[in-house]
Amino acid sequence: MPKFPDYAPPTKIAYIDGRPSEIHLRKCKFLYEQGGRPREKVFDQAVVTIGAMDDNDLTVNEETVSRYHCKVLQEEDGYLLQDLGSTNGTFINRVRIREAYLKSGCTVQLGKVEVKFYFADEKVPIVPSKKERLGSLIGRNVKMREIYGIIEKIAPVGTTVVVEGETGTGKEVVAQTIHQLSPRASGPMMIFDCGAVPENLIESELFGHEKGSFTGAIMTRQGLFEMAHSGTLFLDELGELSLDLQPKLLRALEQREIRRVGSGKAIKVDVRVIAATNRNLEEEVRSGRFRQDLFYRLSVVRIVIPPLRERPEDIPLLVDHFLKSHTFNRQPDGGPKIEGIEQEALDLLAGYRWPGNVRELLNVIERAVSFSDGPLIQVRDLPDQLRLAGTSAGIEAATGEITFKEAKERWVSSFERDYILALLKKNDGNISHAAREADIDRKYFRKLMRKYGIEAGVAGSDD
């Protein structure tokens, strides 16, 4: 008899010397007969439901099979089969079970129907793409092209993905690209920022609520899970989700059903979840701020986006894209205001550290377009902090070119910006705490942030 493996390694990316080398895709296969014809189904998702109803993943239309007969769950090291209170029972190799682990090659019996279960894992080498863009992503840096290779492999399957990276690196763009290249592309993509909504409203936003379920619930409302049905739900800043809400998100991922606030009725949902964070979730798990079981469910594949300072060769591509595609560079007749950028200005952009990453670059280009009075962006159109950042002290750049008063104003501006960034970083992006520590009014603190194009999360990415 053939020997089948007992262990099913999880979907993950293998690294050699810190670089992704191959991706292991965990899949399972079911072989069975229906209407006298052999059938085969392969799944890569975390939960596979089996039963006679059409909304099961594996529909077995036979009178001895219950409507929702059983389900198979991906565990860390294998597959777990659970009976769902079926009328005629669930059996593994003729032994009736309520819950048991599956071995590849075993026979699962549902009523009078026999189903063969197999591991169907796939290992795919990760080769940097030759493309300079994929979907909405842009970059020729080898790390970006490796990410393209990963996305091309995982987008067609239903794998849950966690996108990690500093603020402003483009985590949402990665999620959009995965959605665009997936079979769900014709479905909706809903976006939810876990850090931008008051904690007491997050549950309602995600799962919906019934009329009268809490003060202000004047009508029944769908949540984002329902609105993303047959599509993708992108959860930004996942690390901000409170411990109280994490079990409910885990339940939605495992059961693929949700309950609106104020309702006991379960609603089935078919949603692919992509999450993003600029926090280290492994460290959050170790510190007790993030549930380990939820971390496992979400981190099927983890993609780390490099900061802009590690891929300066992508800056010309990004600048060109911004000038061609964004409305801030459009004349009333539809033509471009600015045709391009001078090499000296481009060199200055390439040498800057970019604490706000691609988002900061976009803001700088938009500002430069508004300041420029010629066909090309020049050095004088760039913010002071970029122009002064190219020297060790900054004074050398100013001597002989501008007056003492102008140099002093620039240094004050540079100090204010760095001070605001440092305070936000120290206070994890909390504006109220940072303003209190600076002993200035919160409104004035926000005014300074707007002046220098700083967002609350930007400081968290500065090193």
Secondary structure, DSSP 8 states (H G I E B T S, - for coil): -----S----SEEEEETTEEEEEEE--EEEEEEETTEEEEEEE-SSEEEEESSTTSSEE---TTS-TT-EEEEEETTEEEEEE-S-SS-EEETTEEESEEEE-TT-EEEETTEEEEEEE--EEEE----S-SEETTEE--SHHHHHHHHHHHHHTTS---EEEE--TTS-HHHHHHHHHHTSTTTTS-EEEEETTSS-HHHHHHHHH-B-TTSSTT--S-B--HHHHTTTSEEEEESGGGS-TTTHHHHHHHHHHSEE--BT----EE---EEEEEESS-HHHHHHTTSS-HHHHHHHTTEEEE---GGG-GGGHHHHHHHHHHH-GGGB-TTS-BS--EE-HHHHHHHHHS--TTHHHHHHHHHHHHHHH--SSEE-GGGS-HHHHHTTSSSSHHHHTTTS-HHHHHHHHHHHHHHHHHHHHHHHTTT-HHHHHHHHTS-HHHHHHHHHHTT--TTGGGG--
